[in-house]
Amino acid sequence: MSQSVDQPLKPIPESFYRGHKILVRPLQTDDLPGLYADPAVRQAHLAYRPWQGCAPADLPQMRERLELLAQIQPALEIEALVLHQPSGTPLGLLCLSSMDALNRKAELSVAFFRAPGSRPTLEALHWVLETTLSPSSPIGLRKLVFYVQPGNTRATRLLQRLGIPLEARLLEELLPPGGQGPAIDLLRYAILQKQWQTSPARHELARLAPLRSPSAAAVSTPPD
């Protein structure tokens, strides 16, 4: 039977990942107040979902969205919190969205508000890229897309370091918050599964931030 265009992709298992220096788990509504009380998180949020046009975090709206997404199974969007281990300090957010089962592609948003470029954050990037672009993974995407605002040089340098090509510049794609001021361009980066499998950046990540084996990395649910 053929898949319909709105059929969700198979989601990442609920026990996301426990790595050498990180824990990746679902973002919960109870995380939001403490997380977004941190100025560094609020600043990182401005570039986290660039199609929002640098809008500040709206916690009631975010809570409502997370509650709605939690009711949809299989998941249509997956948002995760990256924590340093063993300290439990939040390091960043990952979000897989716009899942297109028919064409086997999705969009990835990334925001690291602590220790960007460190081994823990590189391990998180390595994990999410392998989870989404590996043929043997539960998701196994054919294509992964990233959107970045042109002024976000940290993000563009990271994507270049990961060997992810610039695909297009979308002119005047967004209106600024409040609709006042010039329209905002977006840069669209994308990588195919076959490109990632042979990418030198993949081998470099494996050297710098190796992943734990699936059996060791699985996050078990503690007993009641």
C-alpha positions as YAML, in Angstrom:
chain: A
units: angstrom
residues:
- id: 1
  name: MET
  ca: [0.00, 0.00, 0.00]
- id: 2
  name: SER
  ca: [1.39, 3.43, -0.93]
- id: 3
  name: GLN
  ca: [1.92, 6.07, 1.76]
- id: 4
  name: SER
  ca: [-0.21, 9.22, 1.79]
- id: 5
  name: VAL
  ca: [1.54, 12.58, 1.78]
- id: 6
  name: ASP
  ca: [0.40, 13.40, 5.33]
- id: 7
  name: GLN
  ca: [1.36, 10.03, 6.84]
- id: 8
  name: PRO
  ca: [3.94, 10.65, 9.60]
- id: 9
  name: LEU
  ca: [7.37, 9.09, 9.50]
- id: 10
  name: LYS
  ca: [8.22, 6.45, 12.05]
- id: 11
  name: PRO
  ca: [9.43, 8.42, 15.10]
- id: 12
  name: ILE
  ca: [12.63, 8.15, 17.05]
- id: 13
  name: PRO
  ca: [12.08, 5.63, 19.88]
- id: 14
  name: GLU
  ca: [10.96, 7.19, 23.16]
- id: 15
  name: SER
  ca: [14.24, 6.18, 24.83]
- id: 16
  name: PHE
  ca: [16.23, 8.71, 22.84]
- id: 17
  name: TYR
  ca: [19.93, 8.46, 23.68]
- id: 18
  name: ARG
  ca: [22.35, 8.27, 26.61]
- id: 19
  name: GLY
  ca: [25.83, 9.06, 25.37]
- id: 20
  name: HIS
  ca: [29.30, 9.43, 26.80]
- id: 21
  name: LYS
  ca: [28.67, 13.02, 27.94]
- id: 22
  name: ILE
  ca: [25.02, 13.71, 27.06]
- id: 23
  name: LEU
  ca: [21.47, 12.62, 27.62]
- id: 24
  name: VAL
  ca: [18.92, 13.38, 24.87]
- id: 25
  name: ARG
  ca: [15.32, 13.19, 26.01]
- id: 26
  name: PRO
  ca: [11.94, 14.60, 24.96]
- id: 27
  name: LEU
  ca: [11.34, 18.25, 25.81]
- id: 28
  name: GLN
  ca: [8.53, 18.43, 28.40]
- id: 29
  name: THR
  ca: [6.17, 21.29, 29.23]
- id: 30
  name: ASP
  ca: [7.55, 21.30, 32.79]
- id: 31
  name: ASP
  ca: [11.01, 22.12, 31.35]
- id: 32
  name: LEU
  ca: [9.90, 25.41, 29.82]
- id: 33
  name: PRO
  ca: [9.71, 27.86, 32.78]
- id: 34
  name: GLY
  ca: [13.14, 27.01, 34.20]
- id: 35
  name: LEU
  ca: [14.75, 26.62, 30.80]
- id: 36
  name: TYR
  ca: [13.56, 29.93, 29.39]
- id: 37
  name: ALA
  ca: [14.35, 31.83, 32.57]
- id: 38
  name: ASP
  ca: [17.95, 31.63, 31.34]
- id: 39
  name: PRO
  ca: [18.88, 34.64, 29.13]
- id: 40
  name: ALA
  ca: [21.22, 32.44, 27.08]
- id: 41
  name: VAL
  ca: [18.31, 30.14, 26.17]
- id: 42
  name: ARG
  ca: [16.06, 33.07, 25.25]
- id: 43
  name: GLN
  ca: [18.80, 34.48, 23.02]
- id: 44
  name: ALA
  ca: [19.41, 31.12, 21.33]
- id: 45
  name: HIS
  ca: [15.66, 30.73, 20.74]
- id: 46
  name: LEU
  ca: [15.66, 33.73, 18.40]
- id: 47
  name: ALA
  ca: [17.63, 31.70, 15.84]
- id: 48
  name: TYR
  ca: [16.28, 28.25, 16.79]
- id: 49
  name: ARG
  ca: [13.30, 28.28, 14.42]
- id: 50
  name: PRO
  ca: [14.32, 30.87, 11.83]
- id: 51
  name: TRP
  ca: [10.96, 30.85, 10.03]
- id: 52
  name: GLN
  ca: [9.55, 32.55, 13.15]
- id: 53
  name: GLY
  ca: [11.46, 35.66, 12.13]
- id: 54
  name: CYS
  ca: [13.44, 36.20, 15.36]
- id: 55
  name: ALA
  ca: [10.28, 36.26, 17.47]
- id: 56
  name: PRO
  ca: [10.91, 35.94, 21.24]
- id: 57
  name: ALA
  ca: [9.81, 32.80, 23.06]
- id: 58
  name: ASP
  ca: [6.07, 32.64, 23.83]
- id: 59
  name: LEU
  ca: [5.87, 30.11, 26.69]
- id: 60
  name: PRO
  ca: [2.05, 29.66, 26.75]
- id: 61
  name: GLN
  ca: [2.09, 29.03, 23.00]
- id: 62
  name: MET
  ca: [5.02, 26.63, 23.31]
- id: 63
  name: ARG
  ca: [3.30, 24.74, 26.13]
- id: 64
  name: GLU
  ca: [0.11, 24.45, 24.09]
- id: 65
  name: ARG
  ca: [2.05, 23.16, 21.09]
- id: 66
  name: LEU
  ca: [3.92, 20.54, 23.14]
- id: 67
  name: GLU
  ca: [0.69, 19.35, 24.75]
- id: 68
  name: LEU
  ca: [-0.97, 19.03, 21.35]
- id: 69
  name: LEU
  ca: [1.98, 17.19, 19.80]
- id: 70
  name: ALA
  ca: [2.09, 14.76, 22.74]
- id: 71
  name: GLN
  ca: [-1.43, 13.59, 21.82]
- id: 72
  name: ILE
  ca: [-0.54, 12.76, 18.21]
- id: 73
  name: GLN
  ca: [0.71, 9.25, 17.56]
- id: 74
  name: PRO
  ca: [2.77, 8.46, 15.58]
- id: 75
  name: ALA
  ca: [4.58, 11.73, 16.19]
- id: 76
  name: LEU
  ca: [4.49, 14.44, 13.55]
- id: 77
  name: GLU
  ca: [7.24, 16.48, 15.22]
- id: 78
  name: ILE
  ca: [9.96, 15.51, 17.69]
- id: 79
  name: GLU
  ca: [11.59, 18.03, 20.01]
- id: 80
  name: ALA
  ca: [14.40, 17.02, 22.34]
- id: 81
  name: LEU
  ca: [16.43, 18.55, 25.15]
- id: 82
  name: VAL
  ca: [20.17, 17.84, 25.24]
- id: 83
  name: LEU
  ca: [21.58, 17.59, 28.79]
- id: 84
  name: HIS
  ca: [25.18, 17.34, 29.92]
- id: 85
  name: GLN
  ca: [25.96, 14.22, 31.92]
- id: 86
  name: PRO
  ca: [26.40, 13.79, 34.81]
- id: 87
  name: SER
  ca: [25.62, 17.42, 35.75]
- id: 88
  name: GLY
  ca: [22.20, 17.53, 34.06]
- id: 89
  name: THR
  ca: [22.92, 21.03, 32.73]
- id: 90
  name: PRO
  ca: [20.83, 21.86, 29.63]
- id: 91
  name: LEU
  ca: [23.04, 22.32, 26.57]
- id: 92
  name: GLY
  ca: [20.63, 22.69, 23.67]
- id: 93
  name: LEU
  ca: [17.49, 21.79, 21.77]
- id: 94
  name: LEU
  ca: [16.89, 19.62, 18.71]
- id: 95
  name: CYS
  ca: [13.68, 19.57, 16.69]
- id: 96
  name: LEU
  ca: [12.72, 17.37, 13.76]
- id: 97
  name: SER
  ca: [9.71, 18.85, 11.96]
- id: 98
  name: SER
  ca: [7.89, 19.11, 8.61]
- id: 99
  name: MET
  ca: [8.12, 15.33, 8.28]
- id: 100
  name: ASP
  ca: [7.25, 14.26, 4.76]
- id: 101
  name: ALA
  ca: [6.77, 10.48, 4.67]
- id: 102
  name: LEU
  ca: [6.06, 10.37, 0.95]
- id: 103
  name: ASN
  ca: [9.39, 11.99, 0.04]
- id: 104
  name: ARG
  ca: [11.30, 10.78, 3.12]
- id: 105
  name: LYS
  ca: [12.54, 14.19, 4.18]
- id: 106
  name: ALA
  ca: [12.27, 16.50, 7.18]
- id: 107
  name: GLU
  ca: [13.64, 19.73, 8.64]
- id: 108
  name: LEU
  ca: [16.07, 19.87, 11.55]
- id: 109
  name: SER
  ca: [16.38, 22.83, 13.92]
- id: 110
  name: VAL
  ca: [19.29, 23.02, 16.36]
- id: 111
  name: ALA
  ca: [20.11, 25.47, 19.17]
- id: 112
  name: PHE
  ca: [23.04, 25.09, 21.54]
- id: 113
  name: PHE
  ca: [23.06, 27.71, 24.27]
- id: 114
  name: ARG
  ca: [26.01, 26.28, 26.21]
- id: 115
  name: ALA
  ca: [29.35, 24.90, 25.07]
- id: 116
  name: PRO
  ca: [28.74, 25.08, 21.29]
- id: 117
  name: GLY
  ca: [31.43, 23.18, 19.44]
- id: 118
  name: SER
  ca: [32.37, 21.12, 22.51]
- id: 119
  name: ARG
  ca: [32.54, 17.32, 22.46]
- id: 120
  name: PRO
  ca: [29.13, 16.95, 24.16]
- id: 121
  name: THR
  ca: [27.39, 19.15, 21.57]
- id: 122
  name: LEU
  ca: [29.29, 17.43, 18.73]
- id: 123
  name: GLU
  ca: [28.08, 14.10, 20.11]
- id: 124
  name: ALA
  ca: [24.50, 15.41, 20.02]
- id: 125
  name: LEU
  ca: [24.92, 16.49, 16.40]
- id: 126
  name: HIS
  ca: [26.53, 13.17, 15.51]
- id: 127
  name: TRP
  ca: [23.64, 11.29, 17.12]
- id: 128
  name: VAL
  ca: [20.86, 13.26, 15.43]
- id: 129
  name: LEU
  ca: [22.50, 13.08, 11.99]
- id: 130
  name: GLU
  ca: [23.08, 9.33, 12.28]
- id: 131
  name: THR
  ca: [19.57, 8.77, 13.63]
- id: 132
  name: THR
  ca: [17.92, 10.64, 10.79]
- id: 133
  name: LEU
  ca: [20.21, 9.79, 7.85]
- id: 134
  name: SER
  ca: [21.29, 6.21, 8.51]
- id: 135
  name: PRO
  ca: [19.53, 3.66, 6.25]
- id: 136
  name: SER
  ca: [19.19, 1.32, 9.24]
- id: 137
  name: SER
  ca: [17.66, 3.87, 11.63]
- id: 138
  name: PRO
  ca: [13.94, 3.96, 12.55]
- id: 139
  name: ILE
  ca: [13.57, 7.18, 10.54]
- id: 140
  name: GLY
  ca: [15.99, 6.66, 7.64]
- id: 141
  name: LEU
  ca: [15.41, 9.96, 5.87]
- id: 142
  name: ARG
  ca: [16.43, 10.46, 2.26]
- id: 143
  name: LYS
  ca: [16.98, 14.21, 2.78]
- id: 144
  name: LEU
  ca: [17.47, 16.52, 5.75]
- id: 145
  name: VAL
  ca: [16.85, 20.28, 5.43]
- id: 146
  name: PHE
  ca: [18.08, 23.21, 7.56]
- id: 147
  name: TYR
  ca: [16.90, 26.84, 7.42]
- id: 148
  name: VAL
  ca: [19.17, 29.63, 8.63]
- id: 149
  name: GLN
  ca: [18.93, 33.41, 8.58]
- id: 150
  name: PRO
  ca: [21.86, 34.94, 6.64]
- id: 151
  name: GLY
  ca: [23.17, 36.85, 9.64]
- id: 152
  name: ASN
  ca: [23.54, 33.70, 11.75]
- id: 153
  name: THR
  ca: [27.21, 33.14, 10.97]
- id: 154
  name: ARG
  ca: [27.67, 30.62, 13.79]
- id: 155
  name: ALA
  ca: [25.04, 28.35, 12.21]
- id: 156
  name: THR
  ca: [26.34, 28.76, 8.67]
- id: 157
  name: ARG
  ca: [29.91, 27.95, 9.78]
- id: 158
  name: LEU
  ca: [28.65, 24.85, 11.59]
- id: 159
  name: LEU
  ca: [26.73, 23.63, 8.55]
- id: 160
  name: GLN
  ca: [29.79, 24.19, 6.37]
- id: 161
  name: ARG
  ca: [31.92, 22.29, 8.89]
- id: 162
  name: LEU
  ca: [29.43, 19.41, 8.68]
- id: 163
  name: GLY
  ca: [29.67, 19.43, 4.89]
- id: 164
  name: ILE
  ca: [26.02, 20.34, 4.41]
- id: 165
  name: PRO
  ca: [25.63, 22.25, 1.11]
- id: 166
  name: LEU
  ca: [23.78, 25.52, 0.61]
- id: 167
  name: GLU
  ca: [20.82, 24.70, -1.62]
- id: 168
  name: ALA
  ca: [19.09, 28.07, -2.05]
- id: 169
  name: ARG
  ca: [18.61, 31.59, -0.78]
- id: 170
  name: LEU
  ca: [14.92, 32.33, -0.32]
- id: 171
  name: LEU
  ca: [14.45, 36.05, -0.91]
- id: 172
  name: GLU
  ca: [12.17, 38.03, 1.42]
- id: 173
  name: GLU
  ca: [10.78, 34.79, 2.80]
- id: 174
  name: LEU
  ca: [9.61, 36.20, 6.16]
- id: 175
  name: LEU
  ca: [8.13, 39.35, 7.54]
- id: 176
  name: PRO
  ca: [9.77, 40.59, 10.76]
- id: 177
  name: PRO
  ca: [7.87, 40.36, 14.08]
- id: 178
  name: GLY
  ca: [5.05, 42.88, 14.01]
- id: 179
  name: GLY
  ca: [5.32, 43.20, 10.25]
- id: 180
  name: GLN
  ca: [7.45, 46.33, 10.49]
- id: 181
  name: GLY
  ca: [10.74, 46.63, 8.64]
- id: 182
  name: PRO
  ca: [12.29, 44.87, 5.66]
- id: 183
  name: ALA
  ca: [11.41, 41.27, 4.84]
- id: 184
  name: ILE
  ca: [13.91, 38.58, 5.88]
- id: 185
  name: ASP
  ca: [15.77, 36.18, 3.59]
- id: 186
  name: LEU
  ca: [16.32, 32.55, 4.57]
- id: 187
  name: LEU
  ca: [19.15, 30.25, 3.57]
- id: 188
  name: ARG
  ca: [18.20, 26.65, 2.85]
- id: 189
  name: TYR
  ca: [20.85, 24.01, 3.45]
- id: 190
  name: ALA
  ca: [20.20, 20.33, 2.74]
- id: 191
  name: ILE
  ca: [22.00, 17.01, 2.63]
- id: 192
  name: LEU
  ca: [20.99, 13.70, 1.10]
- id: 193
  name: GLN
  ca: [21.39, 10.40, 2.89]
- id: 194
  name: LYS
  ca: [23.82, 9.18, 0.22]
- id: 195
  name: GLN
  ca: [25.91, 12.36, 0.63]
- id: 196
  name: TRP
  ca: [26.07, 11.96, 4.41]
- id: 197
  name: GLN
  ca: [27.11, 8.30, 4.21]
- id: 198
  name: THR
  ca: [30.27, 9.25, 2.28]
- id: 199
  name: SER
  ca: [30.88, 12.65, 3.87]
- id: 200
  name: PRO
  ca: [34.34, 13.35, 5.37]
- id: 201
  name: ALA
  ca: [32.49, 15.26, 8.12]
- id: 202
  name: ARG
  ca: [30.75, 12.05, 9.16]
- id: 203
  name: HIS
  ca: [34.08, 10.31, 9.67]
- id: 204
  name: GLU
  ca: [35.43, 13.35, 11.52]
- id: 205
  name: LEU
  ca: [32.45, 13.35, 13.90]
- id: 206
  name: ALA
  ca: [32.95, 9.64, 14.51]
- id: 207
  name: ARG
  ca: [36.55, 10.42, 15.51]
- id: 208
  name: LEU
  ca: [35.82, 13.47, 17.66]
- id: 209
  name: ALA
  ca: [32.54, 12.42, 19.25]
- id: 210
  name: PRO
  ca: [31.94, 8.67, 18.88]
- id: 211
  name: LEU
  ca: [28.50, 7.33, 19.72]
- id: 212
  name: ARG
  ca: [27.78, 4.66, 22.29]
- id: 213
  name: SER
  ca: [26.43, 1.37, 21.05]
- id: 214
  name: PRO
  ca: [22.61, 1.16, 20.87]
- id: 215
  name: SER
  ca: [22.45, -1.26, 23.81]
- id: 216
  name: ALA
  ca: [24.58, 1.02, 26.00]
- id: 217
  name: ALA
  ca: [22.95, 4.22, 24.77]
- id: 218
  name: ALA
  ca: [19.31, 3.25, 25.30]
- id: 219
  name: VAL
  ca: [17.68, 5.16, 28.15]
- id: 220
  name: SER
  ca: [15.77, 2.74, 30.30]
- id: 221
  name: THR
  ca: [12.65, 3.72, 32.19]
- id: 222
  name: PRO
  ca: [13.24, 3.51, 35.96]
- id: 223
  name: PRO
  ca: [10.89, 1.24, 37.91]
- id: 224
  name: ASP
  ca: [8.04, 2.77, 39.87]
...
